[in-house]
Amino acid sequence: TTATTPTTPTSPTTATSPTTATTANDGAGSSDLGVDRASTGGPLLISDAQPPPLPPLSARANIGYDRGLYIGTADDAFRLWIGGRLQLRRQVDDFAGETARGFSLPSARFGVRGHAFIDTDVALSVDVQTGTATLADAYVDTPMRFAHMRLGHHKPMVMRQSMIALDSLIGAERSLTTILEPTNRELGVTIHSGDHDRAGVRWALGYFDGAPGTAEALPTTTARLGYESHKLGGLDEADRDGGPVRFGFAAAIRSRYLDGFSAIAHTATVDAVVKAYGLALHGALVYRSLPTSGDRANEWGAHGAVGYMHMPERLEFNLRAAQVGVPASARMRQEFSAGATFYMHGHAQKMGFESGVQRLTGADGVDWFARAQAQLLF
């Protein structure tokens, strides 16, 4: 019978040592980052995971162009517009038999505007067409419980023709009636019903005390009350969008206190607008009463305008007429004009032409003018 050979016991020297195992697995006791594990007192744990990529810019910000370059948060709670307005004009005038012609820069404005916290509007702009920066708008308009409050340097809300921006007119210039109710901005506060397209009552109450840098503050109060139908189009003279009949009307008064409230100058206005299918009709009556050393001086004015979009959103024809009283005189200054405006990109880029006459009642001769004006909002 063959005897079973006993199995040779394993030598202790041939057993795998812990050091050898580590060497086999980790390469001489070092990590692949060149760090000696023995010097760290234990295993070195490093994650190979990469940080998550940032979301695309469109998901973090809202950037675009709308009559100015704007940037805002993705939820549009905050937005800032950066832009300006340029108007270049070539004009020929014949006044009192003397002819003058040349280029001019009616407007060169740069500014920022926007909103914060969804519904608080801000604006800051300067006019530079004279070579010197002049403050235009500088205000904050914030909602309250039942109204809005505009605080800072802004236009008093009185006559519609004065409230309309220069770039939103159907002609190159405002009506003569702004002589009686000017477009000057002043420092003050206005409580108003807000800007919106819903039908309803529009109202505004304001208090002002002059413009920055004036030698004397002249306290002024304003009040305006009216009605506007649905989607009238805000303060845009043209009916570029067309649509069914829309209308608006209002009455307003401005009282300026002179000589320490011992004398008051009053201006009262009534204005109206009707728009329908590209046709826009505007009109206003203005009355101003000024204190004098004797009786008060009373002045009257009126204007009317009609614009028609012959090519929807492209070509508009317009007619305008106005007259205002001459101070300390029974005469009236009258103006009649006709023109056409071609809209390349709405009011943001347009070209206008107009010609007209001015005359003084009771005087011989008629003055005439012709204008060509290009406008760019950027």
Buried (B, 14 or more C-beta within 10 A) or exposed (E): EEEEEEEEEEEEEEEEEEEEEBEEEEEEEBBEEEEEBEEEEEEEEEEEEEEEEEEEEEEEEBEEEEBBEBBBEEEEEBBBBBBBBBBBBBBBBBEEEEEEEEEEEBBBBBBBBBBBEEEBBBBBBBBBBEEEEBBBBBBBBBBEEEBBBBBBBBBBBBBBBBBBBBBBBBBBBBBBBBBBBBBEBBBBBBBBBBEEEEEEEBBBBBBBBBBEEEEEEBBBBBBBBBBBBEBBBBBBBBBBBEBEEBBBBBBBBBBBBBEEEEEBBBBBBBBBBBBBEBBBBBBBBBBBBBBEEEEEBEBBBBBBBBBBBEEBBBEBBBBBBBBBBBEEEEEBBBBBBBBBBEBEEBBBBBEBBBBBEBBBEEEEEEBBBBBBBBBBBB
